[in-house]
Amino acid sequence: MLKINDIGPQAYRDAMAHFAGHVHVVTTDGPAGRRGATVIAACSVSDTPPAVLVCLNRENPKNEAFIRNGNFALNTLASDQEALSVGFSGITGLPSEERFELGEWDVISTGAPTLKGALAVFDCQIIDTKDLATHRVLFGKVTGLRIGDNLRPLIYHNRDYHVL
């Protein structure tokens, strides 16, 4: 007989800590201002047309900038970019503008900041969103792309950074 457990938030987070994920910094800029955040929850949706998705905590009102700007860049981090990830995570309390001083940025197509030295950059126009519980899923059509050097990726697993 299948037993259905009552799954609480902490048990869920503990189980998800065993889910290894690539570390990204997602950024935006436009009329609502510049914003960036560290994320693990991002992936490919399609190659025709090229599209990715990223999940953001919608309980943070600062993340509304992504929607109002209508763009985002998904910057995939390399093993030597852990300090940048920590800075954009918010745990250090570093003000938003100072976070951008941790890296070197340019723009490709949408105006969202793109990280020079990232493993890959997917510059996206938001084409759809979906709210579910605490998070908002942003679907982006890739309008600009940069493939960086073939460096080792930065991975997050068991509440810590690792390198493949």
DSSP file with accessible surface (Angstrom, degrees, kcal/mol):
  #  RESIDUE AA STRUCTURE BP1 BP2  ACC     N-H-->O    O-->H-N    N-H-->O    O-->H-N    TCO  KAPPA ALPHA  PHI   PSI    X-CA   Y-CA   Z-CA
    1    1 A M              0   0  236      0, 0.0     2,-0.4     0, 0.0     0, 0.0   0.000 360.0 360.0 360.0 133.7    0.0    0.0    0.0
    2    2 A L        -     0   0  152      1,-0.0     2,-0.5     2,-0.0     0, 0.0  -0.625 360.0-149.0 -77.3 127.5    1.3    3.4   -1.0
    3    3 A K        -     0   0  166     -2,-0.4     2,-0.6     2,-0.0    -1,-0.0  -0.871   4.4-148.9-100.4 127.0    1.6    5.7    2.0
    4    4 A I        -     0   0  151     -2,-0.5     2,-0.3     3,-0.0    -2,-0.0  -0.850  15.5-153.6 -97.3 121.0    1.1    9.4    1.3
    5    5 A N        -     0   0  105     -2,-0.6     2,-0.8     1,-0.0    -2,-0.0  -0.645  21.9-115.3 -91.7 151.8    3.1   11.6    3.6
    6    6 A D        -     0   0  165     -2,-0.3     2,-0.8     1,-0.0    -1,-0.0  -0.789  37.0-151.2 -82.6 111.5    2.3   15.1    4.6
    7    7 A I        -     0   0  122     -2,-0.8    -1,-0.0     4,-0.1    -3,-0.0  -0.789  11.7-163.7 -96.4 111.5    5.2   16.9    3.0
    8    8 A G     >  -     0   0   30     -2,-0.8     4,-2.3     1,-0.1     5,-0.2  -0.452  32.9-104.0 -88.5 165.5    6.2   20.1    4.8
    9    9 A P  H  > S+     0   0   92      0, 0.0     4,-2.5     0, 0.0     5,-0.2   0.876 118.3  49.4 -58.4 -40.8    8.4   22.9    3.4
   10   10 A Q  H  > S+     0   0   95      2,-0.2     4,-2.6     1,-0.2     5,-0.2   0.928 110.7  49.0 -68.9 -42.0   11.5   22.0    5.4
   11   11 A A  H  > S+     0   0   59      2,-0.2     4,-2.2     1,-0.2    -1,-0.2   0.915 112.3  50.0 -61.4 -40.8   11.4   18.3    4.4
   12   12 A Y  H  X S+     0   0  135     -4,-2.3     4,-2.7     2,-0.2    -2,-0.2   0.941 111.2  47.8 -62.3 -47.1   10.9   19.4    0.7
   13   13 A R  H  X S+     0   0  127     -4,-2.5     4,-1.5     1,-0.2    -2,-0.2   0.895 110.4  52.9 -61.6 -39.6   13.9   21.8    0.9
   14   14 A D  H  < S+     0   0   66     -4,-2.6     4,-0.4     2,-0.2    -1,-0.2   0.911 111.4  45.6 -62.9 -41.4   16.0   19.0    2.5
   15   15 A A  H >< S+     0   0   62     -4,-2.2     3,-1.6     1,-0.2    -2,-0.2   0.918 110.6  53.2 -67.0 -41.6   15.2   16.6   -0.3
   16   16 A M  H >< S+     0   0   76     -4,-2.7     3,-2.1     1,-0.3    -1,-0.2   0.764  92.8  73.2 -67.1 -22.0   15.8   19.3   -3.0
   17   17 A A  T 3< S+     0   0   13     -4,-1.5   141,-3.6     1,-0.3    -1,-0.3   0.765  92.1  57.9 -62.2 -21.7   19.3   19.9   -1.4
   18   18 A H  T <  S+     0   0  126     -3,-1.6     2,-0.8    -4,-0.4    -1,-0.3   0.442  84.9  94.8 -86.7  -0.1   20.2   16.5   -3.0
   19   19 A F  S <  S-     0   0  135     -3,-2.1     2,-0.3    -4,-0.1   139,-0.1  -0.831  72.4-145.3 -93.3 109.4   19.3   17.9   -6.4
   20   20 A A        +     0   0   55     -2,-0.8     2,-0.3   137,-0.1   137,-0.2  -0.578  24.0 179.7 -77.3 137.3   22.5   19.1   -8.1
   21   21 A G  E     -A  156   0A  10    135,-2.1   135,-3.0    -2,-0.3     2,-0.2  -0.991  32.0-109.0-141.6 151.2   22.0   22.2  -10.3
   22   22 A H  E     -A  155   0A  53     -2,-0.3     2,-0.4    18,-0.3   133,-0.2  -0.522  39.7-122.7 -72.8 141.2   24.0   24.5  -12.4
   23   23 A V        +     0   0    0    131,-2.3    54,-2.5    54,-0.2     2,-0.3  -0.735  35.7 172.7 -93.1 133.8   24.4   28.0  -10.9
   24   24 A H  E     -CD  39  76B  17     15,-2.5    15,-2.7    -2,-0.4     2,-0.5  -0.934  28.9-141.2-131.7 156.8   23.3   31.0  -12.9
   25   25 A V  E     -CD  38  75B   0     50,-2.3    50,-2.3    -2,-0.3     2,-0.4  -0.993  20.9-157.3-115.5 122.2   22.9   34.7  -12.4
   26   26 A V  E     -CD  37  74B   0     11,-2.9    11,-2.2    -2,-0.5     2,-0.3  -0.861  17.0-177.3-100.5 133.8   19.7   36.0  -14.0
   27   27 A T  E     -CD  36  73B   0     46,-2.1    46,-2.2    -2,-0.4     2,-0.3  -0.886  13.0-177.6-131.1 160.5   19.7   39.8  -14.8
   28   28 A T  E     -C   35   0B   0      7,-2.3     7,-2.1    -2,-0.3     2,-0.3  -0.978   1.0-179.0-150.1 158.9   17.4   42.4  -16.3
   29   29 A D        +     0   0   57     -2,-0.3     5,-0.2     5,-0.2    -2,-0.0  -0.968  31.3  90.7-157.2 151.6   17.6   46.1  -17.1
   30   30 A G  S >  S-     0   0   32     -2,-0.3     3,-2.3     1,-0.1    39,-0.1  -0.982  88.9 -22.1 157.3-155.2   15.1   48.6  -18.5
   31   31 A P  T 3  S+     0   0  131      0, 0.0     3,-0.1     0, 0.0    38,-0.1   0.789 132.6  52.7 -57.5 -29.2   12.5   51.1  -17.3
   32   32 A A  T 3  S-     0   0   29      1,-0.3    33,-0.1    33,-0.3    37,-0.1   0.437 117.0-111.3 -87.5  -0.8   12.1   49.3  -14.0
   33   33 A G    <   -     0   0   28     -3,-2.3     2,-0.3    32,-0.1    -1,-0.3  -0.238  41.6 -48.9  98.5 174.0   15.8   49.3  -13.3
   34   34 A R        +     0   0   78     -5,-0.2     2,-0.3    -3,-0.1    -5,-0.2  -0.681  57.4 166.7 -90.1 137.9   18.7   46.9  -13.1
   35   35 A R  E     -C   28   0B  15     -7,-2.1    -7,-2.3    -2,-0.3     2,-0.3  -0.992  10.5-179.4-149.3 148.5   18.3   43.7  -11.1
   36   36 A G  E     +C   27   0B   0     -2,-0.3     2,-0.3    -9,-0.2    -9,-0.2  -0.993   1.2 178.6-149.2 151.3   20.1   40.4  -10.7
   37   37 A A  E     -C   26   0B  12    -11,-2.2   -11,-2.9    -2,-0.3     2,-0.4  -0.993  31.1-114.2-151.5 147.1   19.7   37.2   -8.7
   38   38 A T  E     +C   25   0B  32     50,-1.1     2,-0.3    -2,-0.3   -13,-0.2  -0.685  41.8 176.6 -80.5 134.1   21.4   33.9   -8.3
   39   39 A V  E     -C   24   0B  12    -15,-2.7   -15,-2.5    -2,-0.4     3,-0.1  -0.977  33.7-178.7-138.7 152.1   19.2   31.0   -9.5
   40   40 A I  S    S+     0   0   55     -2,-0.3     2,-1.6   -17,-0.2   -18,-0.3   0.602  71.9  85.4-109.6 -34.6   19.5   27.2   -9.9
   41   41 A A        +     0   0   50     14,-0.2    14,-2.5   -20,-0.1     2,-0.3  -0.525  63.7 111.0 -78.8  88.7   16.1   26.6  -11.3
   42   42 A A  E     +E   54   0B  21     -2,-1.6     2,-0.3    12,-0.2    12,-0.2  -0.977  32.5 154.5-154.9 147.0   16.6   27.3  -15.0
   43   43 A C  E     -E   53   0B  69     10,-1.9    10,-2.6    -2,-0.3     2,-0.2  -0.989  43.8 -77.4-165.2 170.3   16.6   25.1  -18.1
   44   44 A S  E     +E   52   0B  90     -2,-0.3     8,-0.3     8,-0.2     3,-0.1  -0.475  31.3 179.0 -72.8 144.4   16.1   24.7  -21.8
   45   45 A V  E     -     0   0B  72      6,-2.9     2,-0.3     1,-0.4     7,-0.2   0.713  64.5 -14.9-109.7 -44.4   12.5   24.7  -23.1
   46   46 A S  E   > -E   51   0B  42      5,-1.6     5,-2.5     1,-0.1    -1,-0.4  -0.991  36.3-150.1-158.2 154.6   13.0   24.4  -26.9
   47   47 A D  E   5S+E   50   0B 132     -2,-0.3    -1,-0.1     3,-0.2     5,-0.0   0.512  85.8  75.8-104.6  -9.4   15.6   24.8  -29.6
   48   48 A T  T   5S+     0   0  117      1,-0.8    -1,-0.2     3,-0.1     3,-0.0  -0.813 120.3   9.1-140.2  95.9   13.0   25.8  -32.3
   49   49 A P  T   5S-     0   0   72      0, 0.0    -1,-0.8     0, 0.0     2,-0.2   0.670 111.9-117.2 -74.2 157.8   12.5   28.6  -31.4
   50   50 A P  E   5 +E   47   0B  61      0, 0.0    92,-2.4     0, 0.0     2,-0.3  -0.419  49.7 161.9 -63.7 126.3   15.3   28.7  -28.9
   51   51 A A  E   < -EF  46 141B  10     -5,-2.5    -6,-2.9    90,-0.3    -5,-1.6  -0.996  19.8-173.3-148.7 146.5   13.7   29.3  -25.4
   52   52 A V  E     -EF  44 140B   9     88,-2.1    88,-3.0    -2,-0.3     2,-0.3  -0.878  12.7-142.5-130.0 165.8   14.7   28.9  -21.8
   53   53 A L  E     -EF  43 139B  34    -10,-2.6   -10,-1.9    -2,-0.3     2,-0.3  -0.953  11.1-172.4-129.1 153.8   12.9   29.2  -18.5
   54   54 A V  E     -EF  42 138B   0     84,-1.9    84,-3.1    -2,-0.3     2,-0.5  -0.993  16.3-139.5-141.7 142.0   13.9   30.5  -15.1
   55   55 A C  E     - F   0 137B  33    -14,-2.5     2,-0.4    -2,-0.3   -14,-0.2  -0.917  21.7-176.1-106.7 128.8   12.1   30.4  -11.8
   56   56 A L  E     - F   0 136B   8     80,-2.6    80,-2.8    -2,-0.5     2,-0.5  -0.949  34.5-106.9-123.9 146.4   12.1   33.4   -9.5
   57   57 A N  E >   - F   0 135B  63     -2,-0.4     3,-0.9    78,-0.2    78,-0.3  -0.538  27.3-165.6 -69.2 116.4   10.7   34.0   -6.0
   58   58 A R  T 3  S+     0   0   97     76,-2.2    77,-0.2    -2,-0.5    -1,-0.2   0.559  79.2  76.3 -85.9  -3.8    7.7   36.2   -6.6
   59   59 A E  T 3  S+     0   0  138     75,-0.8    -1,-0.2     1,-0.1    76,-0.1   0.604  79.6  81.3 -77.8 -11.0    7.5   37.0   -2.9
   60   60 A N  S X  S-     0   0   55     -3,-0.9     3,-1.9     1,-0.1     4,-0.3  -0.855  72.5-156.5 -93.4 109.5   10.4   39.3   -3.4
   61   61 A P  G >  S+     0   0  100      0, 0.0     3,-1.6     0, 0.0     4,-0.2   0.771  87.7  69.6 -61.1 -22.2    8.9   42.6   -4.8
   62   62 A K  G >  S+     0   0  128      1,-0.3     3,-1.4     2,-0.2     4,-0.2   0.781  86.3  68.2 -65.6 -24.2   12.3   43.5   -6.4
   63   63 A N  G X> S+     0   0   13     -3,-1.9     3,-1.2     1,-0.3     4,-0.7   0.616  76.6  82.3 -73.2  -9.1   11.8   40.6   -8.9
   64   64 A E  H <> S+     0   0   58     -3,-1.6     4,-2.6    -4,-0.3    -1,-0.3   0.752  74.2  77.1 -62.7 -21.8    8.9   42.5  -10.5
   65   65 A A  H <> S+     0   0    6     -3,-1.4     4,-2.5     1,-0.2   -33,-0.3   0.861  87.2  58.1 -57.3 -35.0   11.6   44.4  -12.4
   66   66 A F  H <>>S+     0   0    0     -3,-1.2     4,-1.6    -4,-0.2     5,-0.7   0.941 109.8  42.5 -61.0 -45.8   12.0   41.4  -14.7
   67   67 A I  H  <5S+     0   0   58     -4,-0.7    -2,-0.2    -3,-0.2    -1,-0.2   0.934 115.6  48.0 -66.8 -47.6    8.3   41.5  -15.7
   68   68 A R  H  <5S+     0   0  156     -4,-2.6    -1,-0.2     1,-0.2    -2,-0.2   0.853 115.2  45.5 -65.5 -33.3    8.2   45.3  -16.1
   69   69 A N  H  <5S-     0   0   17     -4,-2.5    -1,-0.2    -5,-0.2    -2,-0.2   0.756  97.0-143.6 -79.6 -26.9   11.4   45.3  -18.2
   70   70 A G  T  <5 +     0   0   18     -4,-1.6    56,-2.3    -5,-0.2     2,-0.3   0.666  65.3  79.7  74.9  17.4   10.3   42.3  -20.3
   71   71 A N  E   < + G   0 125B   8     -5,-0.7     2,-0.3    54,-0.3    54,-0.2  -0.959  47.4 179.4-147.7 163.5   13.7   40.8  -20.6
   72   72 A F  E     - G   0 124B   0     52,-2.2    52,-3.3    -2,-0.3     2,-0.5  -0.955  18.0-143.7-159.6 153.9   16.3   38.7  -18.8
   73   73 A A  E     -DG  27 123B   0    -46,-2.2   -46,-2.1    -2,-0.3     2,-0.7  -0.991  12.7-149.5-117.9 128.1   19.7   37.3  -19.4
   74   74 A L  E     -DG  26 122B   4     48,-2.6    48,-2.2    -2,-0.5     2,-0.7  -0.889  15.4-166.3 -97.2 110.4   20.6   33.9  -18.0
   75   75 A N  E     -DG  25 121B   0    -50,-2.3   -50,-2.3    -2,-0.7     2,-0.5  -0.892   9.4-148.1-105.0 110.5   24.3   33.9  -17.3
   76   76 A T  E     -DG  24 120B  11     44,-2.9    43,-2.5    -2,-0.7    44,-0.8  -0.692  21.2-132.5 -85.3 122.9   25.7   30.4  -16.7
   77   77 A L        -     0   0    0    -54,-2.5    77,-1.9    -2,-0.5   -54,-0.2  -0.477   8.9-142.0 -88.1 147.8   28.5   30.5  -14.2
   78   78 A A  B >   -I  153   0C   0     75,-0.2     3,-2.2    39,-0.2    -1,-0.1  -0.486  37.9 -94.8 -94.3 168.3   32.0   28.9  -14.3
   79   79 A S  G >  S+     0   0   38     73,-3.1     3,-0.6     1,-0.3    76,-0.1   0.752 122.4  55.9 -58.4 -27.9   33.8   27.4  -11.4
   80   80 A D  G 3  S+     0   0  121     72,-0.2    -1,-0.3     1,-0.2     3,-0.2   0.344  92.2  74.5 -88.9  10.5   35.8   30.6  -10.7
   81   81 A Q  G <>  +     0   0   26     -3,-2.2     4,-2.0     1,-0.2    -1,-0.2   0.094  53.7 115.3-112.0  25.9   32.6   32.7  -10.3
   82   82 A E  H <> S+     0   0   85     -3,-0.6     4,-2.7     1,-0.2     5,-0.2   0.903  74.6  55.5 -61.7 -42.0   31.4   31.5   -6.9
   83   83 A A  H  > S+     0   0   76     -3,-0.2     4,-2.5     1,-0.2    -1,-0.2   0.897 107.0  50.8 -60.5 -37.2   31.9   35.0   -5.3
   84   84 A L  H  > S+     0   0   10      2,-0.2     4,-2.3     1,-0.2    -1,-0.2   0.930 109.7  50.3 -65.2 -42.6   29.7   36.5   -7.9
   85   85 A S  H  X S+     0   0    0     -4,-2.0     4,-1.0     1,-0.2    -2,-0.2   0.932 111.2  47.9 -60.6 -46.3   27.0   33.9   -7.2
   86   86 A V  H >X S+     0   0   36     -4,-2.7     3,-0.6     1,-0.2     4,-0.6   0.924 110.9  52.0 -61.8 -43.4   27.2   34.5   -3.5
   87   87 A G  H >< S+     0   0    4     -4,-2.5     3,-0.7     1,-0.2    -1,-0.2   0.900 112.5  43.9 -60.8 -41.9   27.0   38.3   -4.0
   88   88 A F  H 3< S+     0   0    1     -4,-2.3   -50,-1.1     1,-0.2    -1,-0.2   0.609  97.8  76.0 -81.2  -9.6   23.9   38.0   -6.2
   89   89 A S  H << S-     0   0   47     -4,-1.0    -1,-0.2    -3,-0.6    -2,-0.2   0.724  97.6-130.5 -73.0 -22.2   22.2   35.5   -3.8
   90   90 A G  S X< S+     0   0   29     -3,-0.7     3,-1.0    -4,-0.6    -3,-0.1   0.272  78.0 112.7  91.9 -11.5   21.3   38.3   -1.4
   91   91 A I  T 3  S+     0   0  138     -5,-0.5    -4,-0.1     1,-0.3    -5,-0.1   0.755  76.1  52.3 -70.0 -20.5   22.8   36.4    1.6
   92   92 A T  T 3  S-     0   0   80     -6,-0.5    -1,-0.3    -5,-0.2    -5,-0.1   0.600 105.8-126.2 -87.4 -12.5   25.6   39.0    2.0
   93   93 A G    <   +     0   0   57     -3,-1.0    -2,-0.1     1,-0.3     3,-0.1   0.594  49.5 163.7  77.3  10.4   23.2   42.0    2.0
   94   94 A L        -     0   0   40     -7,-0.2    -1,-0.3     1,-0.1     5,-0.1  -0.431  43.9-109.9 -63.5 126.5   25.1   43.6   -0.8
   95   95 A P     >  -     0   0   70      0, 0.0     4,-1.5     0, 0.0     3,-0.4  -0.238  29.6-108.3 -58.1 152.0   23.0   46.3   -2.4
   96   96 A S  H  > S+     0   0   30      1,-0.3     4,-0.9     2,-0.2     3,-0.5   0.870 116.2  47.4 -51.5 -50.5   21.8   45.6   -5.9
   97   97 A E  H  4 S+     0   0   97      1,-0.2     4,-0.5     2,-0.2     3,-0.5   0.871 108.9  54.9 -65.1 -34.1   24.1   48.0   -7.8
   98   98 A E  H >4 S+     0   0   90     -3,-0.4     3,-0.9     1,-0.2     4,-0.3   0.798  97.2  65.9 -69.8 -25.5   27.2   46.9   -5.9
   99   99 A R  H >< S+     0   0   23     -4,-1.5     3,-1.7    -3,-0.5    -1,-0.2   0.892  95.4  57.0 -60.8 -38.7   26.5   43.3   -6.9
  100  100 A F  G >< S+     0   0    6     -4,-0.9     3,-1.2    -3,-0.5    -1,-0.3   0.711  92.7  69.3 -68.7 -17.4   27.1   44.3  -10.5
  101  101 A E  G <  S+     0   0  154     -3,-0.9    -1,-0.3    -4,-0.5    -2,-0.2   0.620  84.3  73.3 -73.2 -10.7   30.6   45.5   -9.5
  102  102 A L  G <  S+     0   0   82     -3,-1.7     2,-0.3    -4,-0.3    -1,-0.2   0.579 105.5  27.0 -78.2 -11.0   31.5   41.8   -8.9
  103  103 A G  S <  S-     0   0   27     -3,-1.2     2,-0.5    -4,-0.2    14,-0.1  -0.867  82.3-104.0-141.7 175.4   31.7   41.1  -12.6
  104  104 A E        -     0   0  126     12,-0.4    12,-2.8    -2,-0.3     2,-0.3  -0.933  44.3-170.0-107.9 126.4   32.3   42.7  -16.0
  105  105 A W  E     +J  115   0D  41     -2,-0.5     2,-0.2    10,-0.2    10,-0.2  -0.816  19.3 160.1-122.1 152.4   29.1   43.2  -18.0
  106  106 A D  E     -J  114   0D  50      8,-2.2     8,-3.3    -2,-0.3     2,-0.3  -0.785  34.3-108.8-144.9-168.3   27.9   44.2  -21.5
  107  107 A V        -     0   0   92     -2,-0.2    16,-0.0     6,-0.2    -2,-0.0  -0.955  20.7-177.2-129.4 152.5   24.7   43.8  -23.5
  108  108 A I  S    S-     0   0   60      4,-0.5    -1,-0.1    -2,-0.3    37,-0.1   0.758  70.3 -37.6-110.7 -64.5   23.9   41.6  -26.4
  109  109 A S  S    S+     0   0   60      3,-0.2    -2,-0.0    35,-0.1    35,-0.0   0.656 126.3  44.9-136.6 -40.0   20.3   42.3  -27.7
  110  110 A T  S    S-     0   0   24      2,-0.1   -81,-0.1   -38,-0.1   -37,-0.0   0.641 100.2-110.2 -90.6 -16.4   17.6   43.0  -25.1
  111  111 A G  S    S+     0   0   30      1,-0.4   -83,-0.1   -83,-0.1   -38,-0.1   0.284  74.4 134.1  99.9  -9.1   19.5   45.4  -22.9
  112  112 A A        -     0   0    0    -40,-0.1    -4,-0.5     1,-0.1    -1,-0.4  -0.509  68.9 -98.1 -70.0 142.0   19.8   43.0  -20.0
  113  113 A P        -     0   0    4      0, 0.0     2,-0.4     0, 0.0    -6,-0.2  -0.413  39.8-158.9 -63.1 132.3   23.3   42.9  -18.5
  114  114 A T  E     -J  106   0D   0     -8,-3.3    -8,-2.2    -2,-0.1     2,-0.6  -0.955  16.3-122.6-117.7 135.1   25.3   39.9  -19.8
  115  115 A L  E >   -J  105   0D   3     -2,-0.4     3,-1.5   -10,-0.2     2,-0.2  -0.634  15.3-140.7 -84.0 117.3   28.3   38.6  -18.0
  116  116 A K  T 3  S+     0   0   87    -12,-2.8   -12,-0.4    -2,-0.6     3,-0.1  -0.544  92.0  29.6 -68.7 135.8   31.6   38.5  -19.8
  117  117 A G  T 3  S+     0   0   50      1,-0.3    -1,-0.2    -2,-0.2   -39,-0.2   0.441  86.3 137.3  91.8  -1.5   33.4   35.3  -18.9
  118  118 A A    <   -     0   0    4     -3,-1.5    -1,-0.3     1,-0.1   -41,-0.2  -0.419  64.6-121.8 -70.6 155.8   30.2   33.3  -18.3
  119  119 A L  S    S-     0   0   25    -43,-2.5    29,-2.5     1,-0.3     2,-0.3   0.893  93.0  -9.5 -62.8 -40.6   30.1   29.7  -19.7
  120  120 A A  E     -GH  76 147B  17    -44,-0.8   -44,-2.9    27,-0.2     2,-0.4  -0.976  62.8-153.0-155.1 150.5   27.1   30.7  -21.7
  121  121 A V  E     -GH  75 146B   0     25,-2.4    25,-2.0    -2,-0.3     2,-0.6  -0.999   2.8-167.1-130.3 129.4   24.7   33.6  -21.9
  122  122 A F  E     -GH  74 145B  55    -48,-2.2   -48,-2.6    -2,-0.4     2,-0.6  -0.948   9.8-161.3-115.9 104.3   21.1   33.4  -23.1
  123  123 A D  E     -GH  73 144B   0     21,-2.8    20,-2.9    -2,-0.6    21,-1.6  -0.802  22.3-170.8 -91.3 122.5   19.7   36.9  -23.7
  124  124 A C  E     -GH  72 142B   0    -52,-3.3   -52,-2.2    -2,-0.6     2,-0.5  -0.914  33.4-146.8-130.1 144.5   15.9   36.7  -23.7
  125  125 A Q  E     -GH  71 141B  86     16,-2.1    16,-2.7    -2,-0.4     2,-0.3  -0.879  42.3-114.9 -94.9 129.0   12.7   38.5  -24.4
  126  126 A I  E     + H   0 140B  33    -56,-2.3    14,-0.3    -2,-0.5     3,-0.1  -0.544  40.4 170.4 -69.8 125.9   10.0   37.4  -22.0
  127  127 A I  E     -     0   0B 100     12,-2.8     2,-0.3     1,-0.4    13,-0.2   0.568  62.7  -1.6-111.5 -15.6    7.3   35.6  -24.0
  128  128 A D  E     - H   0 139B  99     11,-1.3    11,-2.9     2,-0.0    -1,-0.4  -0.975  55.8-157.7-166.1 159.5    5.2   34.1  -21.2
  129  129 A T  E     - H   0 138B  54     -2,-0.3     2,-0.4     9,-0.2     9,-0.2  -0.968   1.7-163.9-139.8 157.2    5.0   33.8  -17.4
  130  130 A K  E     - H   0 137B 127      7,-1.8     7,-3.2    -2,-0.3     2,-0.5  -0.959  10.3-149.5-144.6 121.8    3.3   31.4  -15.0
  131  131 A D  E     + H   0 136B  62     -2,-0.4     2,-0.3     5,-0.2     5,-0.2  -0.804  21.6 169.1 -90.9 133.0    2.8   31.9  -11.3
  132  132 A L  E >   - H   0 135B 125      3,-2.9     3,-2.3    -2,-0.5    -2,-0.1  -0.921  57.5 -55.1-146.8 116.0    2.7   28.9   -9.1
  133  133 A A  T 3  S-     0   0   75     -2,-0.3    -1,-0.1     1,-0.3   -75,-0.0  -0.281 122.1  -9.7  54.5-121.8    2.8   29.1   -5.3
  134  134 A T  T 3  S+     0   0   57     -3,-0.1   -76,-2.2   -77,-0.1   -75,-0.8   0.542 125.8  66.8 -84.4  -7.4    5.8   31.1   -4.2
  135  135 A H  E <   -FH  57 132B  71     -3,-2.3    -3,-2.9   -78,-0.3     2,-0.4  -0.775  61.2-147.1-122.1 159.8    7.5   31.4   -7.6
  136  136 A R  E     -FH  56 131B  35    -80,-2.8   -80,-2.6    -2,-0.3     2,-0.6  -0.989  17.0-144.7-120.5 128.6    7.0   32.8  -11.1
  137  137 A V  E     -FH  55 130B  25     -7,-3.2    -7,-1.8    -2,-0.4     2,-0.5  -0.850  12.5-157.4 -94.5 123.7    8.3   31.0  -14.1
  138  138 A L  E     -FH  54 129B   1    -84,-3.1   -84,-1.9    -2,-0.6     2,-0.5  -0.909   0.8-157.8-101.0 126.9    9.6   33.3  -16.8
  139  139 A F  E     -FH  53 128B  55    -11,-2.9   -12,-2.8    -2,-0.5   -11,-1.3  -0.919  15.3-168.4-103.5 126.8    9.7   31.9  -20.3
  140  140 A G  E     -FH  52 126B   0    -88,-3.0   -88,-2.1    -2,-0.5     2,-0.6  -0.957  21.7-140.5-123.9 132.2   12.2   33.6  -22.6
  141  141 A K  E     -FH  51 125B  97    -16,-2.7   -16,-2.1    -2,-0.4     2,-0.6  -0.770  34.1-122.0 -82.2 125.8   12.8   33.5  -26.3
  142  142 A V  E     + H   0 124B  18    -92,-2.4   -18,-0.3    -2,-0.6     3,-0.1  -0.584  42.1 164.1 -75.2 115.9   16.5   33.6  -26.8
  143  143 A T  E     +     0   0B  67    -20,-2.9     2,-0.3    -2,-0.6   -19,-0.2   0.493  67.8  29.1-108.5 -10.1   17.3   36.7  -29.0
  144  144 A G  E     - H   0 123B   9    -21,-1.6   -21,-2.8     2,-0.0     2,-0.4  -0.988  66.0-173.2-150.0 146.4   21.0   36.8  -28.2
  145  145 A L  E     - H   0 122B  98     -2,-0.3     2,-0.4   -23,-0.2   -23,-0.2  -0.999   7.9-176.0-144.5 139.7   23.6   34.1  -27.4
  146  146 A R  E     - H   0 121B  67    -25,-2.0   -25,-2.4    -2,-0.4     2,-0.6  -0.986  11.1-157.3-137.4 130.3   27.2   34.0  -26.3
  147  147 A I  E     - H   0 120B 136     -2,-0.4   -27,-0.2   -27,-0.2   -28,-0.1  -0.936  19.0-161.0-105.9 119.7   29.2   30.8  -25.8
  148  148 A G        -     0   0   25    -29,-2.5   -29,-0.1    -2,-0.6   -30,-0.0  -0.064  36.9 -53.4 -85.8-168.6   32.2   31.3  -23.5
  149  149 A D        -     0   0  126    -31,-0.2     2,-2.2     1,-0.1    -1,-0.2  -0.263  60.0-102.6 -64.0 154.4   35.3   29.3  -22.9
  150  150 A N        +     0   0  170     -3,-0.1     2,-0.1   -72,-0.0    -1,-0.1  -0.503  66.4 154.2 -82.3  74.5   34.9   25.7  -22.1
  151  151 A L        -     0   0   74     -2,-2.2    -3,-0.0     1,-0.1   -32,-0.0  -0.457  53.0 -81.5 -95.8 172.8   35.6   26.1  -18.4
  152  152 A R        -     0   0  146     -2,-0.1   -73,-3.1     1,-0.1   -72,-0.2  -0.556  51.9-118.5 -76.2 137.8   34.4   23.9  -15.5
  153  153 A P  B     -I   78   0C  24      0, 0.0    11,-1.1     0, 0.0     2,-0.5  -0.406  14.8-121.4 -79.1 152.4   30.8   24.6  -14.4
  154  154 A L  E     - B   0 163A   1    -77,-1.9  -131,-2.3  -131,-0.3     2,-0.3  -0.827  35.0-170.4 -90.8 124.5   29.8   25.9  -11.0
  155  155 A I  E     -AB  22 162A  21      7,-2.9     7,-3.0    -2,-0.5     2,-0.5  -0.895  16.0-147.9-118.6 146.0   27.3   23.4   -9.4
  156  156 A Y  E     +AB  21 161A  80   -135,-3.0  -135,-2.1    -2,-0.3     2,-0.3  -0.970  31.0 152.9-115.6 124.9   25.2   23.8   -6.2
  157  157 A H  E >   + B   0 160A  61      3,-2.8     3,-0.8    -2,-0.5  -139,-0.2  -0.978  61.7   4.7-152.7 137.9   24.5   20.6   -4.3
  158  158 A N  T 3  S-     0   0   86   -141,-3.6  -140,-0.1    -2,-0.3  -141,-0.1   0.896 128.9 -57.7  54.7  41.7   23.8   19.8   -0.7
  159  159 A R  T 3  S+     0   0  119   -142,-0.2     2,-0.3     1,-0.2    -1,-0.2   0.763 121.0  86.3  63.0  31.6   23.7   23.5    0.2
  160  160 A D  E <  S-B  157   0A  89     -3,-0.8    -3,-2.8     2,-0.0     2,-0.2  -0.988  79.2-100.1-154.0 160.6   27.2   24.1   -1.0
  161  161 A Y  E     +B  156   0A  35     -2,-0.3     2,-0.3    -5,-0.2    -5,-0.2  -0.589  39.4 174.7 -84.5 144.9   29.2   24.9   -4.2
  162  162 A H  E     -B  155   0A  83     -7,-3.0    -7,-2.9    -2,-0.2     2,-0.4  -0.939  22.4-135.3-143.3 164.1   31.0   22.2   -6.2
  163  163 A V  E      B  154   0A  72     -2,-0.3    -9,-0.2    -9,-0.2   -85,-0.0  -0.975 360.0 360.0-125.1 135.7   32.9   21.9   -9.4
  164  164 A L              0   0  125    -11,-1.1   -85,-0.1    -2,-0.4    -2,-0.0  -0.567 360.0 360.0 -76.8 360.0   32.6   19.1  -12.0
